[in-house]
Amino acid sequence: MHRSDTLTRSATVLMLDMSRSMPLRGYFYAAKKVALALDSLIRSAYPRDTLHIIGFSDLAREIKPAALPHLSVNEYVYGTNMQHGLMLARRLLARDPGENKQIIIVSDGEPTAHIENGRPVFFYPPLPETFHKTLLEVKRCTRENIVINTFMLESNHHLVQFVNQMTRLNRGRAFFISPDRLGDYVLVDYVSSKRGAA
């Protein structure tokens, strides 16, 4: 804990999937628990670091850490709009003074929505346009030296293919894990990245 002052300052955006499938599969509670734990870890052990939280479904929005305990999800919102989440995350990180910038995505599916003329477009199975626009945002993050680490709670052929493509473009890490191990992985990965940067 006393060494935390000598570590490089980090700015993190935690992107939480709040689409319809997360509560239906019972994953939302695990994701919310991780957000609370990461917020607590950063406040207590790394007070110079910052954490921004974004919830995303058909659209993305910022969630203040103080609102986390009361956060619930609307089961009727379709769409996993990673493109909008990454766009918002880039804007938040651009204003943050932290030297190491990263995005942590917690989700259970590939992108199924994107922004078109200022409005969300949802389609399942996903449109090639949705993948294309999401990967464009991944490239923008990469150009801005933002690392994207992905924690996926499901795995199917299309999802694995998409995440592998995202990881190749960004050089971040991808984990396919069960919800009960999510907290261990996210918190250990955060602390390890702090030690690696020291």
C-alpha positions in Angstrom: 0.0 0.0 0.0 2.8 2.5 0.8 4.4 1.8 -2.5 1.3 3.0 -4.4 2.6 6.6 -4.5 5.6 5.6 -6.6 3.5 3.8 -9.2 2.5 5.3 -12.5 -0.9 6.8 -12.4 -3.5 4.8 -14.2 -6.9 5.8 -15.7 -9.3 3.0 -16.2 -12.8 2.8 -17.8 -14.8 -0.2 -16.7 -17.4 -1.0 -19.4 -20.3 -3.0 -18.0 -22.6 -4.8 -20.4 -26.2 -4.0 -19.3 -28.0 -5.6 -22.3 -31.0 -7.9 -21.9 -28.9 -11.1 -21.8 -26.9 -10.2 -18.8 -29.7 -10.4 -16.2 -31.4 -13.2 -18.1 -28.3 -15.4 -17.8 -27.7 -14.3 -14.2 -24.5 -12.4 -15.0 -25.4 -8.8 -14.1 -24.9 -9.3 -10.4 -21.4 -10.7 -10.9 -20.5 -7.7 -13.1 -21.9 -5.2 -10.6 -20.0 -6.9 -7.8 -16.7 -6.6 -9.7 -17.4 -2.8 -10.3 -17.9 -2.3 -6.6 -14.7 -4.3 -5.7 -12.6 -2.5 -8.3 -13.8 0.9 -7.1 -13.0 -0.1 -3.5 -9.5 -1.5 -4.5 -8.6 1.7 -6.3 -9.8 4.1 -3.6 -7.9 2.2 -0.8 -4.7 0.9 -2.5 -4.2 3.3 -5.5 -5.8 6.6 -4.6 -3.9 8.5 -7.4 -5.6 6.3 -10.0 -9.0 7.0 -11.5 -11.9 4.8 -12.4 -14.7 5.7 -14.8 -17.7 3.4 -15.2 -19.8 3.0 -18.4 -22.9 0.9 -18.7 -23.8 -0.1 -22.2 -26.8 -1.7 -23.9 -28.4 -0.1 -27.0 -26.5 3.1 -25.9 -23.7 3.8 -23.5 -23.8 6.1 -20.5 -21.4 7.1 -17.7 -22.3 5.8 -14.2 -20.8 7.6 -11.2 -19.2 5.2 -8.6 -21.5 6.5 -5.9 -24.5 5.1 -8.0 -23.1 1.6 -8.2 -24.8 0.1 -5.1 -28.2 1.0 -6.5 -27.5 0.1 -10.1 -30.1 -2.2 -11.7 -30.7 -3.3 -15.3 -33.7 -2.9 -17.5 -34.3 -6.4 -18.8 -36.1 -5.2 -21.9 -33.2 -3.2 -23.6 -31.8 -5.1 -26.6 -28.4 -4.4 -28.0 -24.8 -4.6 -27.0 -23.4 -1.4 -28.3 -19.6 -1.7 -27.7 -18.9 1.0 -30.3 -20.7 3.7 -28.3 -19.1 2.4 -25.1 -15.6 2.6 -26.6 -16.3 6.1 -28.0 -17.5 7.4 -24.6 -14.5 5.7 -22.9 -12.0 7.4 -25.3 -13.6 10.8 -24.5 -13.3 10.2 -20.7 -9.7 9.0 -21.0 -8.7 11.9 -23.2 -9.6 14.3 -20.3 -7.9 12.2 -17.7 -4.3 13.0 -16.5 -3.4 9.3 -15.9 -0.3 8.1 -17.9 -1.5 4.4 -18.3 -4.9 4.3 -19.9 -7.0 1.2 -20.2 -10.5 -0.1 -20.8 -11.9 -3.2 -19.2 -14.9 -4.7 -20.9 -17.1 -7.1 -19.1 -19.7 -8.7 -21.4 -21.4 -11.9 -22.4 -21.7 -11.3 -26.2 -20.4 -9.8 -29.4 -21.6 -6.3 -30.5 -25.2 -6.3 -31.8 -25.7 -2.5 -32.0 -24.0 0.5 -33.3 -24.7 4.2 -33.8 -26.0 5.4 -37.2 -26.9 9.1 -37.7 -26.9 9.6 -33.9 -29.3 6.7 -33.2 -28.7 3.1 -32.1 -29.2 0.4 -34.7 -29.8 -3.1 -33.3 -29.7 -6.3 -35.3 -29.3 -10.0 -34.4 -27.4 -11.9 -35.8 -25.0 -8.9 -35.8 -24.6 -6.9 -39.0 -21.1 -6.7 -40.5 -21.5 -3.0 -40.2 -21.7 -3.3 -36.4 -18.5 -5.3 -36.2 -16.8 -2.8 -38.6 -17.8 0.3 -36.6 -16.8 -1.3 -33.3 -13.4 -2.3 -34.7 -12.9 1.2 -36.0 -13.3 2.4 -32.4 -10.8 -0.3 -31.2 -8.3 1.1 -33.7 -8.9 4.7 -32.4 -8.2 3.5 -28.9 -5.0 1.8 -30.0 -3.8 4.9 -31.7 -4.4 6.8 -28.4 -2.4 4.2 -26.5 -5.4 2.8 -24.7 -5.2 -0.9 -23.8 -8.4 -2.9 -24.0 -8.8 -5.9 -21.8 -11.8 -8.1 -22.3 -13.5 -10.4 -19.8 -16.1 -12.5 -21.6 -18.7 -14.5 -19.6 -19.7 -16.7 -22.6 -17.9 -18.2 -25.6 -19.2 -19.1 -29.0 -17.6 -19.2 -32.4 -18.6 -15.6 -33.5 -17.8 -14.1 -30.1 -14.3 -15.7 -29.9 -13.6 -14.7 -33.5 -14.6 -11.1 -32.8 -12.6 -10.9 -29.5 -9.5 -12.4 -31.1 -9.8 -9.7 -33.9 -10.1 -7.0 -31.3 -7.1 -8.3 -29.3 -4.9 -8.5 -32.4 -5.7 -4.9 -33.3 -5.2 -3.5 -29.8 -2.7 -6.0 -28.2 -4.8 -6.1 -25.0 -5.7 -9.4 -23.3 -8.9 -11.5 -23.5 -10.2 -13.8 -20.8 -13.2 -16.2 -21.3 -14.3 -17.0 -17.7 -17.2 -18.1 -15.6 -19.1 -15.3 -13.6 -18.0 -16.8 -10.3 -14.3 -16.2 -11.2 -14.8 -12.8 -12.7 -13.8 -10.8 -9.6 -10.6 -12.8 -9.1 -9.5 -12.3 -12.7 -10.3 -8.5 -13.0 -8.8 -7.6 -9.6 -5.7 -9.7 -10.0 -5.2 -8.4 -13.6 -5.5 -4.8 -12.3 -2.9 -5.3 -9.6 -0.6 -7.2 -11.9 -0.7 -4.4 -14.5 0.2 -1.9 -11.8 3.3 -4.0 -10.8 4.2 -4.5 -14.5 4.1 -0.7 -15.0 6.2 0.1 -11.9 
